[in-house]
Structure formats: C-alpha cells, structure tokens
Amino acid sequence: MLQDSPMYAYIPVKDVTRARKFYENTLGFKPRREVAGGVVYEFGEGTACFMYPSDYAGTSKASQAFWQVKDVEREVAELKARGVQFEEYDMPGMKTENGILTAGGAKAAWFKDPDGNIMAVVQSY
C-alpha cells in the first residue's frame, strides 16, 4: 500500500548545471547519483529527491518540498548566511516575521530556488 511506502520529491529545473550550483554549493547537498540527465540527492531517514530537467520548472505556485527540521530559526540563519533569501508573507492567517511563520503547532519558512520552485523548512512543536 502507498501509505506504507516511502515518498520522494521531484524538483524540476530548467538548467541542471545551474541548479546543481545552488543545491550543492549554496544548500550543501551531496549528489548520490546522476540518472537520466538529472541528479538524486538523499536526506535523513531514507528520503530523497530527484532533480531533473523540465521546461515547466518553476511554474507551480505551491511548495514543491519541505524538510522537517528540529530548529527552524537555526536552519534559516544558516541558510541566510549561505545567501538564501526567505519569502515574506503577509496575508490573512499567514504572516511571517523574519521569514518564519509560527502557527498551528509549527514553524515554517519558505525560499525559492533559481527556477522559482518553492521549498520550505518546517519544525513541529
């Protein structure tokens, strides 16, 4: 059943070489393997994502993926130090402060990759 199976994210990018610079140099990802013109990155607890070339990269206006972290403030500070810019939102029911939203038992922060894909770091508490 799907409920018992691991789930992985796809990250569409227009230019894999350019995207790899961001994901590997800025975010610090280590490529696991190259597949079909794309790259697989592995993360904690056996999770992974596949970054692949696509003409439709960055067209989604919703989050592509998120990382469950223990300390959002620390992650945001570290990523900002690496040059990552976090989104600021101010709408009914959703207002970030210094890039971080605190609501509903969680803290979250969103950033975009060079193609405009929206990514997030989330801390449940």
C-alpha positions as YAML, in Angstrom:
chain: A
units: angstrom
residues:
- id: 1
  name: MET
  ca: [0.00, 0.00, 0.00]
- id: 2
  name: LEU
  ca: [1.17, 3.52, -0.69]
- id: 3
  name: GLN
  ca: [0.69, 4.52, 2.95]
- id: 4
  name: ASP
  ca: [3.45, 2.10, 3.96]
- id: 5
  name: SER
  ca: [5.87, 3.12, 1.21]
- id: 6
  name: PRO
  ca: [8.45, 5.92, 1.25]
- id: 7
  name: MET
  ca: [7.58, 9.04, -0.73]
- id: 8
  name: TYR
  ca: [10.10, 11.15, -2.63]
- id: 9
  name: ALA
  ca: [10.03, 14.62, -4.18]
- id: 10
  name: TYR
  ca: [10.69, 15.71, -7.76]
- id: 11
  name: ILE
  ca: [12.41, 19.05, -8.37]
- id: 12
  name: PRO
  ca: [12.03, 20.28, -11.94]
- id: 13
  name: VAL
  ca: [14.74, 22.68, -13.16]
- id: 14
  name: LYS
  ca: [15.40, 24.39, -16.47]
- id: 15
  name: ASP
  ca: [19.19, 24.08, -16.32]
- id: 16
  name: VAL
  ca: [20.57, 21.18, -14.27]
- id: 17
  name: THR
  ca: [24.13, 22.58, -14.20]
- id: 18
  name: ARG
  ca: [22.94, 25.95, -12.84]
- id: 19
  name: ALA
  ca: [20.56, 24.30, -10.36]
- id: 20
  name: ARG
  ca: [23.31, 21.98, -9.10]
- id: 21
  name: LYS
  ca: [25.41, 25.03, -8.16]
- id: 22
  name: PHE
  ca: [22.58, 26.28, -5.97]
- id: 23
  name: TYR
  ca: [21.66, 22.94, -4.41]
- id: 24
  name: GLU
  ca: [25.22, 21.72, -3.92]
- id: 25
  name: ASN
  ca: [27.20, 24.92, -3.28]
- id: 26
  name: THR
  ca: [24.57, 27.06, -1.54]
- id: 27
  name: LEU
  ca: [22.42, 24.45, 0.23]
- id: 28
  name: GLY
  ca: [25.25, 21.94, 0.70]
- id: 29
  name: PHE
  ca: [23.57, 18.90, -0.88]
- id: 30
  name: LYS
  ca: [25.75, 15.96, -1.86]
- id: 31
  name: PRO
  ca: [24.70, 14.19, -5.07]
- id: 32
  name: ARG
  ca: [24.07, 10.47, -4.68]
- id: 33
  name: ARG
  ca: [23.94, 9.60, -8.38]
- id: 34
  name: GLU
  ca: [23.13, 11.00, -11.81]
- id: 35
  name: VAL
  ca: [20.13, 9.49, -13.58]
- id: 36
  name: ALA
  ca: [18.55, 10.33, -16.96]
- id: 37
  name: GLY
  ca: [20.06, 13.82, -17.11]
- id: 38
  name: GLY
  ca: [19.12, 14.58, -13.50]
- id: 39
  name: VAL
  ca: [20.54, 14.11, -10.02]
- id: 40
  name: VAL
  ca: [19.37, 12.16, -6.97]
- id: 41
  name: TYR
  ca: [20.02, 13.68, -3.53]
- id: 42
  name: GLU
  ca: [19.48, 11.65, -0.37]
- id: 43
  name: PHE
  ca: [18.44, 13.04, 3.01]
- id: 44
  name: GLY
  ca: [17.74, 11.84, 6.52]
- id: 45
  name: GLU
  ca: [15.61, 8.84, 7.37]
- id: 46
  name: GLY
  ca: [15.98, 7.30, 3.90]
- id: 47
  name: THR
  ca: [14.26, 10.10, 1.99]
- id: 48
  name: ALA
  ca: [15.44, 11.57, -1.30]
- id: 49
  name: CYS
  ca: [14.58, 13.82, -4.22]
- id: 50
  name: PHE
  ca: [15.21, 13.69, -7.93]
- id: 51
  name: MET
  ca: [16.17, 16.94, -9.66]
- id: 52
  name: TYR
  ca: [15.53, 16.71, -13.38]
- id: 53
  name: PRO
  ca: [15.40, 18.96, -16.45]
- id: 54
  name: SER
  ca: [11.96, 20.27, -17.35]
- id: 55
  name: ASP
  ca: [10.57, 23.10, -19.45]
- id: 56
  name: TYR
  ca: [7.90, 23.50, -16.74]
- id: 57
  name: ALA
  ca: [10.33, 24.23, -13.89]
- id: 58
  name: GLY
  ca: [9.16, 26.94, -11.51]
- id: 59
  name: THR
  ca: [5.58, 27.05, -12.79]
- id: 60
  name: SER
  ca: [4.00, 25.78, -9.57]
- id: 61
  name: LYS
  ca: [2.89, 28.50, -7.16]
- id: 62
  name: ALA
  ca: [2.82, 25.99, -4.29]
- id: 63
  name: SER
  ca: [5.60, 24.40, -2.25]
- id: 64
  name: GLN
  ca: [7.48, 21.63, -4.06]
- id: 65
  name: ALA
  ca: [9.05, 20.03, -0.97]
- id: 66
  name: PHE
  ca: [9.91, 20.64, 2.66]
- id: 67
  name: TRP
  ca: [12.47, 19.45, 5.15]
- id: 68
  name: GLN
  ca: [11.32, 18.53, 8.65]
- id: 69
  name: VAL
  ca: [13.90, 20.19, 10.91]
- id: 70
  name: LYS
  ca: [14.45, 20.39, 14.66]
- id: 71
  name: ASP
  ca: [15.15, 24.14, 14.81]
- id: 72
  name: VAL
  ca: [13.74, 26.43, 12.10]
- id: 73
  name: GLU
  ca: [15.47, 29.53, 13.44]
- id: 74
  name: ARG
  ca: [18.88, 27.82, 13.27]
- id: 75
  name: GLU
  ca: [18.24, 26.46, 9.76]
- id: 76
  name: VAL
  ca: [17.03, 29.82, 8.49]
- id: 77
  name: ALA
  ca: [20.07, 31.60, 9.99]
- id: 78
  name: GLU
  ca: [22.46, 29.07, 8.44]
- id: 79
  name: LEU
  ca: [20.80, 29.25, 5.04]
- id: 80
  name: LYS
  ca: [20.69, 33.07, 5.11]
- id: 81
  name: ALA
  ca: [24.44, 33.03, 5.87]
- id: 82
  name: ARG
  ca: [24.85, 30.96, 2.66]
- id: 83
  name: GLY
  ca: [22.92, 33.58, 0.67]
- id: 84
  name: VAL
  ca: [19.44, 32.04, 0.65]
- id: 85
  name: GLN
  ca: [16.64, 34.62, 0.67]
- id: 86
  name: PHE
  ca: [13.46, 33.70, 2.50]
- id: 87
  name: GLU
  ca: [10.00, 34.71, 1.39]
- id: 88
  name: GLU
  ca: [7.93, 37.11, 3.48]
- id: 89
  name: TYR
  ca: [4.17, 36.59, 3.53]
- id: 90
  name: ASP
  ca: [1.52, 38.94, 4.93]
- id: 91
  name: MET
  ca: [-1.99, 37.72, 4.23]
- id: 92
  name: PRO
  ca: [-4.98, 36.75, 6.35]
- id: 93
  name: GLY
  ca: [-3.95, 33.87, 8.61]
- id: 94
  name: MET
  ca: [-0.35, 33.86, 7.41]
- id: 95
  name: LYS
  ca: [2.22, 36.47, 8.42]
- id: 96
  name: THR
  ca: [5.92, 35.71, 8.60]
- id: 97
  name: GLU
  ca: [8.37, 37.51, 10.85]
- id: 98
  name: ASN
  ca: [11.99, 37.45, 9.68]
- id: 99
  name: GLY
  ca: [10.91, 34.84, 7.13]
- id: 100
  name: ILE
  ca: [9.32, 32.50, 9.69]
- id: 101
  name: LEU
  ca: [5.65, 31.69, 10.21]
- id: 102
  name: THR
  ca: [4.52, 30.41, 13.61]
- id: 103
  name: ALA
  ca: [1.04, 28.88, 13.50]
- id: 104
  name: GLY
  ca: [-0.88, 25.69, 14.08]
- id: 105
  name: GLY
  ca: [1.77, 23.97, 16.19]
- id: 106
  name: ALA
  ca: [4.55, 24.52, 13.67]
- id: 107
  name: LYS
  ca: [7.13, 27.00, 12.47]
- id: 108
  name: ALA
  ca: [7.87, 27.23, 8.75]
- id: 109
  name: ALA
  ca: [9.97, 29.27, 6.35]
- id: 110
  name: TRP
  ca: [9.96, 29.27, 2.55]
- id: 111
  name: PHE
  ca: [12.58, 30.04, -0.06]
- id: 112
  name: LYS
  ca: [12.83, 29.74, -3.84]
- id: 113
  name: ASP
  ca: [15.49, 28.02, -5.90]
- id: 114
  name: PRO
  ca: [16.89, 29.71, -9.05]
- id: 115
  name: ASP
  ca: [13.96, 28.36, -11.12]
- id: 116
  name: GLY
  ca: [11.33, 29.69, -8.71]
- id: 117
  name: ASN
  ca: [10.49, 26.33, -7.11]
- id: 118
  name: ILE
  ca: [9.22, 26.98, -3.58]
- id: 119
  name: MET
  ca: [10.90, 24.96, -0.82]
- id: 120
  name: ALA
  ca: [10.31, 25.02, 2.92]
- id: 121
  name: VAL
  ca: [11.82, 24.12, 6.25]
- id: 122
  name: VAL
  ca: [9.27, 23.11, 8.89]
- id: 123
  name: GLN
  ca: [9.52, 22.49, 12.62]
- id: 124
  name: SER
  ca: [6.64, 20.87, 14.51]
- id: 125
  name: TYR
  ca: [6.32, 21.54, 18.22]
...
